[in-house]
Amino acid sequence: MKIGLTFSNRYCRHLGLDWKKTYQDILDRGIFNTVRIPIYWDKIEPSSGEFNWENVDFIVNTTKKYTKIRILPVLGRKTPRWPEYHEPVWLENCTYQSRVDSFLQYFNKFIERYPNFKTIQIENEPLVDFGLAQIPISIKEFTDRVQAIRSLFKGEIITSDSIEWGNISRTLSIVDKVGINIYPRVYTSTKKVNHRSNIFRKYRRLAKRYQNRLFVAELQAEPWWTSHVKHLTSKNIRKTIKPVYIYKYYKKLTKHTDTLLYWGVEWWYYQLNSKDYNSRREGEEYIKQIEKVCNHNNKFDK
């Protein structure tokens, strides 16, 4: 099984971290073999037709030094981290066809610059009504763009969907493979912690039904709360996530996915860089639990 994570340079900056230093440290630890990277369109093409690949270049060139680590890029209007839609401002005034054409131009520039990717994720939960956008992605728009991309890219086209709110069969009818996002404990608008005790059973049923066409794109490993993580108390944090859940959740998914990507590495490093001793200890414990997962997985794969 491939064990990895999603890394967002945008969220690192939001937490006050040096994202380049953080990313380098993640790679140096040699724990993971897959890193899912959101490519933020609004940062790449702030003005129509003007592209800035500096941050992506850093990630791609740095990762090349680690031959056992692969990058899974995520491109689209909707990519990981709030507010979900990270599209250029100028796109808001475009017609439907212009939006599609603009994305295809952006996508083509990406694969021309980085031709070695065999798998690319298009959008993050594109058909789930979640996130801030003037014009949400429709089924037609997503389908049209994926079909057009196939004429440009001969590799595997994947996307992601929510196990709670998604329609897996519909999404699989459009792409080659779907990553499932799993969040077992979340704080809801009703001010209660929702413990989704059946979420792993549901995933196992779906995995059995669709076999190798599903994988785990996001497995919760950070707090899910309605307020900023910087303002959470230790008590509230531990209501939705604890280090011990890292290994516990992994065990529930072993043998049911070929890829498992954790969600929350930026949070671990925020803890590791805290001035509070207990927070630093907790950050270290997240890393230890991940190492435990990877050591078990390495034995299991042999």
C-alpha positions in Angstrom: 0.0 0.0 0.0 1.2 3.5 -0.8 1.1 5.7 2.3 1.2 9.5 1.9 -0.3 12.8 2.6 -1.7 16.0 1.1 0.6 19.0 1.4 -0.8 22.6 1.0 1.8 25.4 0.8 -1.2 27.8 1.1 -2.3 26.3 4.4 1.2 26.3 5.7 1.5 30.0 5.2 -1.9 30.4 6.8 -0.6 28.7 9.9 2.5 30.9 9.9 4.9 28.2 8.8 7.8 28.4 6.4 6.3 26.1 3.8 9.5 25.3 1.9 11.3 24.4 5.1 8.3 22.3 6.2 8.1 20.4 2.9 11.8 19.7 2.9 11.6 18.3 6.4 8.7 16.1 5.4 10.7 14.6 2.5 13.8 14.3 4.7 12.0 12.1 7.2 11.6 9.5 4.4 8.3 8.2 5.8 6.0 8.7 2.9 6.1 7.5 -0.7 3.2 9.7 -2.1 2.6 13.4 -1.7 -0.7 14.9 -3.1 -0.1 18.6 -4.1 -2.8 21.1 -4.7 -1.9 23.4 -7.6 -3.6 26.7 -6.9 -4.8 28.2 -10.2 -5.3 31.7 -8.7 -1.6 31.7 -7.8 -0.4 30.2 -11.1 -2.4 32.5 -13.4 -3.4 35.6 -11.5 -3.9 37.4 -14.9 -5.3 35.7 -17.9 -2.5 34.2 -19.9 0.3 35.1 -17.5 1.7 32.1 -15.6 4.0 31.9 -12.6 5.2 28.3 -11.9 7.8 29.3 -9.2 6.2 27.4 -6.3 5.4 24.3 -8.3 8.9 24.3 -9.7 10.3 24.2 -6.2 8.1 21.3 -5.2 8.7 19.3 -8.3 12.5 19.9 -8.3 12.9 19.2 -4.6 10.9 16.0 -4.8 13.0 14.7 -7.7 15.9 14.2 -5.3 13.8 11.5 -3.5 13.4 8.8 -6.1 11.0 6.8 -4.0 8.5 9.6 -3.6 5.9 10.4 -6.2 3.8 13.5 -6.6 0.0 13.4 -7.2 -0.9 16.9 -8.5 -4.4 18.3 -8.1 -5.6 20.8 -10.7 -8.9 22.6 -11.2 -11.2 25.3 -10.0 -11.7 23.4 -6.8 -8.6 22.2 -5.0 -7.9 21.1 -1.3 -8.3 23.5 1.6 -10.9 26.2 2.4 -12.6 28.0 0.7 -12.2 25.0 -1.7 -12.5 27.1 -4.9 -9.1 28.6 -5.6 -9.7 30.0 -9.1 -8.5 33.3 -10.6 -10.7 36.3 -10.0 -10.8 37.1 -13.7 -12.6 33.7 -14.4 -15.7 35.0 -12.6 -16.7 37.1 -15.6 -16.1 34.4 -18.2 -18.8 32.6 -20.1 -19.2 28.8 -19.7 -17.2 28.0 -22.8 -14.5 30.5 -21.9 -14.1 28.9 -18.4 -13.7 25.5 -20.0 -11.2 26.8 -22.6 -9.2 28.7 -20.0 -8.8 25.7 -17.9 -7.7 23.6 -20.9 -5.1 26.2 -21.7 -3.9 26.2 -18.1 -3.9 22.4 -18.0 -1.9 22.2 -21.3 0.7 24.6 -19.9 1.0 22.4 -16.9 1.6 19.1 -18.7 4.0 20.8 -21.2 6.1 22.0 -18.3 5.8 18.8 -16.3 5.4 16.0 -18.8 6.3 13.1 -16.6 3.1 12.7 -14.5 1.2 9.5 -15.2 -1.7 10.4 -12.9 -3.4 13.8 -12.4 -6.3 14.6 -10.1 -8.9 17.0 -11.7 -10.8 18.9 -9.0 -11.4 18.0 -5.4 -14.9 16.8 -4.6 -16.2 18.7 -7.8 -19.8 17.4 -7.5 -20.2 18.0 -3.8 -21.9 21.3 -2.9 -19.3 22.5 -0.5 -17.1 25.6 -0.7 -17.4 29.2 -1.8 -18.0 30.0 -5.5 -20.1 32.3 -7.5 -20.6 29.5 -10.1 -20.2 26.0 -8.6 -19.0 23.2 -10.9 -21.8 21.5 -12.6 -21.9 17.8 -13.8 -21.8 19.1 -17.4 -18.8 21.3 -16.8 -16.9 18.6 -15.1 -17.7 16.0 -17.7 -16.9 18.3 -20.6 -13.5 19.2 -19.1 -12.5 15.7 -18.4 -13.5 14.6 -21.9 -11.5 17.4 -23.4 -8.5 16.7 -21.2 -8.3 13.1 -22.5 -7.3 14.5 -25.9 -4.3 16.2 -24.2 -3.3 13.7 -21.6 -3.0 10.0 -22.0 -2.4 9.1 -18.4 -4.8 8.3 -15.6 -7.4 11.0 -14.7 -8.8 10.8 -11.2 -10.8 12.9 -8.9 -12.2 12.8 -5.3 -15.6 12.4 -3.7 -17.1 12.5 -0.2 -18.1 9.2 1.4 -20.9 11.1 3.2 -22.3 13.5 0.6 -20.9 12.2 -2.7 -22.3 10.0 -5.5 -19.5 7.5 -6.1 -21.0 5.7 -9.0 -21.8 8.9 -10.8 -18.2 10.2 -10.3 -16.7 6.9 -11.5 -18.6 7.2 -14.7 -16.6 10.3 -15.6 -13.0 9.5 -14.4 -10.8 6.5 -14.2 -10.5 6.4 -10.4 -11.9 8.2 -7.4 -10.2 9.1 -4.1 -12.6 8.9 -1.1 -12.4 11.6 1.6 -12.9 10.2 5.1 -13.5 12.3 8.2 -14.7 10.1 11.2 -15.0 12.9 13.8 -16.2 16.4 13.0 -17.6 19.3 15.0 -20.9 20.3 13.4 -22.9 23.5 13.2 -25.2 22.1 16.0 -22.2 22.4 18.3 -21.8 18.6 18.7 -19.1 16.2 17.7 -20.4 13.9 15.1 -18.8 10.5 15.4 -19.4 8.7 12.1 -18.9 5.2 13.5 -20.1 3.5 10.3 -17.8 5.4 7.9 -15.2 2.7 7.7 -17.7 -0.1 7.1 -19.2 2.0 4.3 -15.8 2.5 2.7 -15.1 -1.2 2.8 -18.4 -2.0 1.1 -17.6 0.5 -1.6 -14.1 -0.8 -2.1 -15.4 -4.3 -2.5 -18.0 -3.2 -5.0 -15.6 -1.0 -7.1 -12.4 -3.0 -6.4 -9.3 -1.1 -7.5 -11.1 2.0 -8.7 -11.2 3.6 -5.3 -8.5 4.8 -2.9 -8.4 6.9 0.3 -7.5 10.5 -0.8 -8.0 12.2 2.6 -8.0 10.5 5.9 -8.6 12.8 8.8 -5.5 13.5 10.9 -6.2 17.0 12.2 -9.0 18.7 14.1 -12.3 19.4 12.3 -13.8 22.4 14.0 -15.9 25.5 13.1 -13.3 27.9 14.5 -9.6 28.4 13.5 -7.3 25.8 14.9 -5.1 28.5 16.4 -8.0 29.2 18.8 -8.8 25.7 19.8 -8.1 24.4 23.3 -6.4 21.1 23.8 -9.7 19.6 25.1 -11.5 20.6 21.9 -8.8 19.4 19.7 -8.9 15.9 21.2 -12.6 15.7 20.7 -12.1 15.2 17.0 -8.5 13.9 16.6 -5.9 12.3 18.8 -2.5 10.9 17.7 -3.7 7.3 18.5 -6.4 7.6 15.8 -3.7 7.7 13.1 -2.8 4.0 13.5 -6.4 3.0 14.6 -7.9 4.3 11.3 -5.1 2.8 9.3 -5.9 -0.7 10.7 -9.5 -0.3 9.6 -8.5 0.3 6.0 -5.6 -2.1 5.6 -6.3 -4.5 2.7 -9.1 -2.3 1.4 -7.1 0.4 -0.5 -3.8 0.5 -2.5 -3.2 4.1 -1.5 -3.9 5.9 1.8 -3.2 9.7 2.1 -3.4 11.4 5.4 -4.9 14.9 5.8 -3.3 17.2 8.3 0.5 17.3 8.0 0.5 21.1 8.2 -1.3 20.8 11.6 1.3 18.4 12.9 4.1 20.9 12.0 2.1 23.8 13.5 2.1 21.8 16.7 5.8 20.9 16.4 6.7 24.6 16.1 4.5 25.7 19.0 5.9 27.6 21.9 3.8 25.4 24.2 5.7 22.3 25.4 2.6 20.0 25.4 1.7 21.0 21.9 5.2 20.2 20.7 5.0 16.8 22.4 1.6 16.1 20.7 3.1 17.1 17.3 5.9 14.6 17.9 3.4 12.0 18.8 1.6 12.4 15.4 4.9 11.8 13.6 5.5 8.7 15.8 2.1 7.3 14.9 2.7 7.8 11.2 6.1 6.1 11.5 4.3 3.2 13.2 1.8 3.0 10.3 4.6 3.0 7.7 6.7 0.4 9.6 3.7 -1.9 9.8 2.8 -1.3 6.1 6.4 -2.0 5.0 6.3 -5.4 6.8 2.8 -6.1 5.4 4.0 -5.4 1.9 6.9 -7.8 2.1 
